[in-house]
Amino acid sequence: MLTLTDYFGIVQPLILDGLTSNSAASYLRAWKLRVQPTLGHLPLDQIKPRVIALAQAEWSGATSTKADALALVSRIMSWAAVDEYVPANPVHSLPRKRGKATDADPVARALSDAEVQRMLDLTAWHPYGQRALAGLAFSGVRLGELVGLRWDDVDLDARILTVRRTMSPNGSGRLETRPTKSGRTREVPIIDDLLPWLVAARDEGYETLFTGARGKPFDSGNLTRSVRWTGIRDQIKRFPGDQEPLHPHDLRHTFLTRLARLGASPHQIQKVAGHSTIRVTEMYTRLAAREAADAVRLVVDGRNREVNLGEVRAG
């Protein structure tokens, strides 16, 4: 029986086919650092759900990197099932992990207006990094989309940004221009909070809006290094110990949560965010609906108390 390492060598081209270079690199890192050391030596028919779960417990890294490793195991074992080395993909039999509701809740990751201001105050010493963070918080676009924005994507009269592309690292760490995640162009409003940051960017004279000091685009690594993110993130917002610390991507959650709280419909938020399905959008609107229900309850209960008090006084 082939081991997982043997079989991955056979199906690797199939697994990586069609992936962006960045996604392929993530899978290869997951294989080298997590999957091969824990499961690579095992014959395919010995890779059972319990064995995978025990391997998961040994994996280091953030939740997203562990998810990449598990997704890779699933892809490999799906092909093993197709080739009839195993009866079914064992990853599909793993019990779903149930964490706290806030673990995957983007609304809980969002910053308040005061926290956004604190972030901007803490990064004021680095105007380029500060401007990029403001762009994320006040537009809701992804970082790759933000740094891919050019001046012909900006219509200040209509107050619209047109998101046409993203810039993401290839396997060598260099940024490449690609279509957006959904593959579609979308329009994002230029709100009042975003406008002065665009004007400041225009004064720099670069082709793209959000750059470093030398006109080069930011990626996640050099943006966080430039503003010393690991040193300030807990000053901006601190999460419980079982959750990842604040990440620049949480600024996207901040903007979309703000839209929901201000009454934008799920369909409107979906269009602005570029979500592939309304289900993703509904994670932001659920809390807004709960807040609306609570607000109505308070109004009704308060009105009832006023009526009851009036009846008592009249009696």
C-alpha positions as CSV (number, residue, x, y, z in Angstrom):
1,M,0.0,0.0,0.0
2,L,1.3,3.5,-0.9
3,T,2.1,5.9,1.9
4,L,0.6,9.3,1.9
5,T,3.9,10.7,0.9
6,D,4.1,8.3,-2.1
7,Y,0.6,9.1,-3.2
8,F,1.0,12.9,-2.8
9,G,3.9,12.6,-5.2
10,I,1.6,11.1,-7.8
11,V,-1.4,13.4,-7.4
12,Q,0.3,16.7,-6.6
13,P,-0.1,18.1,-10.1
14,L,-3.8,17.3,-9.9
15,I,-4.2,18.9,-6.5
16,L,-2.4,22.1,-7.5
17,D,-3.9,22.4,-10.9
18,G,-5.9,25.6,-11.3
19,L,-4.8,27.1,-8.0
20,T,-3.2,30.5,-7.8
21,S,0.5,30.5,-7.1
22,N,-0.1,31.8,-3.7
23,S,-2.7,29.1,-2.8
24,A,-0.4,26.4,-4.2
25,A,2.5,27.8,-2.0
26,S,0.2,27.6,1.0
27,Y,-0.6,23.9,0.3
28,L,3.1,23.1,-0.2
29,R,4.0,24.8,3.1
30,A,1.2,22.9,4.8
31,W,2.6,19.6,3.4
32,K,6.1,20.3,4.5
33,L,5.4,21.7,8.0
34,R,2.4,19.8,9.1
35,V,1.0,17.0,6.9
36,Q,4.1,15.1,6.0
37,P,5.7,15.1,9.5
38,T,2.5,13.7,11.1
39,L,0.9,11.6,8.4
40,G,3.3,11.2,5.5
41,H,4.7,7.9,6.6
42,L,1.4,6.1,7.0
43,P,-0.1,3.8,4.4
44,L,-3.3,5.3,2.8
45,D,-5.6,2.7,4.4
46,Q,-4.4,3.6,7.9
47,I,-5.3,7.2,7.6
48,K,-8.6,7.1,9.5
49,P,-10.6,10.1,11.0
50,R,-9.2,9.5,14.5
51,V,-5.6,9.4,13.1
52,I,-6.2,12.7,11.3
53,A,-7.6,14.3,14.4
54,L,-4.6,13.3,16.5
55,A,-2.3,14.7,13.8
56,Q,-4.3,18.0,13.9
57,A,-3.6,18.2,17.6
58,E,0.1,18.3,16.8
59,W,-0.1,21.0,14.1
60,S,1.2,24.4,15.1
61,G,0.2,27.7,13.6
62,A,-2.9,29.9,13.3
63,T,-6.4,28.5,12.6
64,S,-6.2,29.4,9.0
65,T,-2.9,27.5,8.5
66,K,-4.2,24.4,10.2
67,A,-7.3,24.7,7.9
68,D,-5.0,24.7,4.9
69,A,-3.3,21.5,6.1
70,L,-6.6,19.8,6.6
71,A,-7.9,20.9,3.2
72,L,-4.8,19.4,1.7
73,V,-5.3,16.1,3.4
74,S,-8.9,16.1,2.2
75,R,-7.8,16.7,-1.4
76,I,-5.3,13.9,-1.3
77,M,-7.7,11.5,0.3
78,S,-10.5,12.4,-2.2
79,W,-8.2,11.3,-5.0
80,A,-7.3,8.1,-3.0
81,A,-11.0,7.3,-2.8
82,V,-11.3,7.9,-6.6
83,D,-8.4,5.5,-7.2
84,E,-10.1,3.0,-4.7
85,Y,-7.2,2.9,-2.3
86,V,-9.7,3.9,0.4
87,P,-13.5,3.4,0.5
88,A,-14.2,7.1,1.2
89,N,-12.5,10.3,2.2
90,P,-11.9,10.0,5.9
91,V,-11.8,13.8,6.4
92,H,-15.5,13.9,5.7
93,S,-16.2,11.8,8.7
94,L,-14.4,14.1,11.2
95,P,-16.8,15.6,13.7
96,R,-17.3,19.3,13.3
97,K,-15.6,21.3,15.9
98,R,-17.9,23.6,17.9
99,G,-16.1,26.6,19.4
100,K,-17.5,29.7,20.9
101,A,-19.9,31.6,18.7
102,T,-17.4,34.5,18.4
103,D,-14.6,32.3,17.1
104,A,-15.8,32.6,13.5
105,D,-18.0,35.7,14.0
106,P,-16.7,38.6,11.8
107,V,-19.0,41.0,13.7
108,A,-17.1,40.2,17.0
109,R,-13.9,40.9,15.2
110,A,-15.0,44.4,14.0
111,L,-13.6,47.6,15.6
112,S,-15.8,50.3,17.0
113,D,-15.4,53.9,15.8
114,A,-13.3,54.6,18.8
115,E,-11.0,51.7,18.2
116,V,-10.6,52.7,14.6
117,Q,-9.5,56.2,15.7
118,R,-7.1,54.6,18.3
119,M,-5.5,52.6,15.5
120,L,-5.1,55.7,13.3
121,D,-3.6,57.6,16.3
122,L,-1.1,54.8,17.0
123,T,0.0,54.6,13.4
124,A,0.2,58.4,12.7
125,W,4.0,58.3,12.8
126,H,3.9,56.2,9.6
127,P,1.6,58.1,7.2
128,Y,1.8,55.5,4.4
129,G,0.9,52.6,6.6
130,Q,-1.7,54.7,8.4
131,R,-3.3,55.6,5.1
132,A,-3.5,51.9,4.0
133,L,-5.2,51.0,7.3
134,A,-7.6,53.8,6.9
135,G,-8.4,52.6,3.4
136,L,-9.2,49.2,4.6
137,A,-11.4,50.4,7.5
138,F,-13.3,52.9,5.4
139,S,-13.8,50.9,2.2
140,G,-14.1,47.2,3.3
141,V,-12.0,46.0,0.3
142,R,-9.4,43.3,0.8
143,L,-5.7,44.4,1.1
144,G,-4.8,43.0,-2.3
145,E,-7.7,44.9,-3.8
146,L,-6.8,48.1,-2.0
147,V,-3.2,48.2,-3.2
148,G,-4.4,47.3,-6.7
149,L,-6.5,50.5,-7.0
150,R,-5.4,53.0,-9.6
151,W,-6.5,56.5,-10.3
152,D,-8.7,55.4,-13.2
153,D,-10.6,53.3,-10.7
154,V,-11.6,56.5,-8.8
155,D,-14.7,58.7,-9.6
156,L,-14.7,61.5,-7.0
157,D,-17.7,63.1,-8.6
158,A,-19.8,60.0,-8.3
159,R,-18.0,59.0,-5.1
160,I,-17.3,55.5,-6.4
161,L,-14.3,53.2,-6.3
162,T,-14.3,50.5,-9.0
163,V,-12.5,47.3,-7.8
164,R,-11.2,45.6,-10.9
165,R,-8.1,43.6,-9.7
166,T,-6.2,42.3,-6.7
167,M,-2.5,42.1,-6.1
168,S,-1.3,39.0,-4.2
169,P,2.0,37.2,-3.6
170,N,3.2,34.5,-6.0
171,G,5.2,31.5,-4.9
172,S,8.3,33.7,-4.8
173,G,6.7,36.3,-2.6
174,R,6.4,38.9,-5.4
175,L,3.0,40.6,-5.9
176,E,1.2,39.7,-9.1
177,T,-1.9,41.4,-10.5
178,R,-4.9,39.1,-10.8
179,P,-8.6,39.3,-11.1
180,T,-10.6,39.9,-7.9
181,K,-11.4,36.9,-5.7
182,S,-14.9,36.6,-7.3
183,G,-13.5,37.3,-10.8
184,R,-15.9,40.2,-11.1
185,T,-15.6,44.0,-11.0
186,R,-17.6,45.8,-8.3
187,E,-18.3,49.3,-7.1
188,V,-17.6,50.5,-3.6
189,P,-18.8,53.9,-2.2
190,I,-16.4,56.6,-1.3
191,I,-17.8,57.6,2.1
192,D,-16.9,60.8,3.8
193,D,-14.4,59.1,6.1
194,L,-12.5,57.8,3.1
195,L,-12.4,60.9,1.0
196,P,-9.5,62.8,2.8
197,W,-7.3,59.7,2.6
198,L,-7.8,59.5,-1.2
199,V,-7.0,63.2,-1.5
200,A,-3.8,62.7,0.5
201,A,-2.9,59.7,-1.7
202,R,-3.5,61.7,-4.8
203,D,-0.9,64.3,-3.7
204,E,1.8,61.6,-3.6
205,G,1.6,61.4,-7.4
206,Y,1.9,57.6,-7.8
207,E,-0.1,55.5,-10.2
208,T,-1.7,53.4,-7.5
209,L,-3.5,55.0,-4.5
210,F,-2.1,53.1,-1.5
211,T,1.6,52.6,-1.5
212,G,4.6,52.6,0.7
213,A,7.0,55.5,0.8
214,R,8.7,54.5,-2.4
215,G,5.5,53.9,-4.4
216,K,5.6,50.1,-4.0
217,P,2.4,48.3,-3.0
218,F,1.9,46.9,0.5
219,D,1.4,43.2,1.1
220,S,0.3,41.8,4.5
221,G,3.8,41.3,5.7
222,N,5.4,44.6,4.9
223,L,2.3,46.5,6.0
224,T,2.3,44.9,9.4
225,R,6.0,45.4,9.8
226,S,5.9,49.0,8.7
227,V,3.4,50.0,11.3
228,R,4.8,47.6,14.0
229,W,1.4,45.9,14.1
230,T,2.3,43.2,16.6
231,G,3.3,45.9,19.1
232,I,0.1,47.9,18.8
233,R,-2.7,45.4,17.9
234,D,-3.6,44.6,21.5
235,Q,-3.8,48.4,22.3
236,I,-6.4,48.7,19.6
237,K,-8.5,45.7,20.5
238,R,-7.8,42.6,22.6
239,F,-9.6,39.3,22.1
240,P,-10.0,36.3,24.5
241,G,-6.9,34.1,24.7
242,D,-8.4,31.3,22.6
243,Q,-8.8,33.7,19.6
244,E,-6.2,35.1,17.2
245,P,-5.1,38.7,17.8
246,L,-6.4,41.6,15.7
247,H,-5.5,41.3,12.0
248,P,-5.7,44.0,9.3
249,H,-8.3,41.8,7.6
250,D,-10.6,42.6,10.5
251,L,-10.8,46.1,9.1
252,R,-12.9,44.6,6.3
253,H,-15.2,43.1,8.9
254,T,-15.3,46.6,10.5
255,F,-16.6,48.3,7.4
256,L,-19.2,45.7,6.5
257,T,-20.5,45.5,10.1
258,R,-20.8,49.3,10.0
259,L,-22.9,49.1,6.9
260,A,-25.2,46.5,8.5
261,R,-25.6,48.6,11.6
262,L,-26.5,51.7,9.5
263,G,-29.3,49.7,7.8
264,A,-27.8,48.6,4.5
265,S,-29.7,45.6,3.2
266,P,-27.9,42.2,2.9
267,H,-28.1,42.4,-0.9
268,Q,-26.5,45.9,-0.9
269,I,-23.7,44.7,1.4
270,Q,-23.1,41.6,-0.8
271,K,-22.7,43.7,-3.8
272,V,-20.2,46.1,-2.1
273,A,-18.3,43.4,-0.4
274,G,-18.1,41.1,-3.5
275,H,-19.3,38.1,-1.5
276,S,-20.0,35.0,-3.7
277,T,-23.2,34.1,-1.7
278,I,-25.6,35.9,0.5
279,R,-24.9,33.4,3.3
280,V,-21.5,35.1,3.9
281,T,-23.1,38.5,4.0
282,E,-25.7,37.4,6.5
283,M,-23.0,36.9,9.1
284,Y,-22.8,40.7,9.2
285,T,-26.6,41.4,9.1
286,R,-27.6,38.9,11.8
287,L,-26.3,41.1,14.6
288,A,-27.9,44.2,13.0
289,A,-31.2,42.3,13.0
290,R,-30.8,41.4,16.6
291,E,-30.0,45.0,17.5
292,A,-33.1,46.1,15.6
293,A,-35.2,43.6,17.5
294,D,-33.8,44.7,20.9
295,A,-34.3,48.4,20.0
296,V,-38.0,47.8,19.0
297,R,-38.5,45.8,22.3
298,L,-37.1,48.7,24.3
299,V,-39.3,51.2,22.5
300,V,-42.4,49.0,23.0
301,D,-41.7,48.2,26.6
302,G,-40.9,51.8,27.4
303,R,-44.1,52.9,25.8
304,N,-46.1,50.3,27.7
305,R,-44.5,51.4,31.0
306,E,-45.5,55.0,30.2
307,V,-49.1,53.9,29.5
308,N,-49.2,51.8,32.7
309,L,-47.8,54.7,34.8
310,G,-50.3,57.0,33.3
311,E,-53.2,54.7,34.2
312,V,-51.9,54.4,37.8
313,R,-51.7,58.2,38.1
314,A,-55.2,58.6,36.6
315,G,-56.6,56.0,39.0
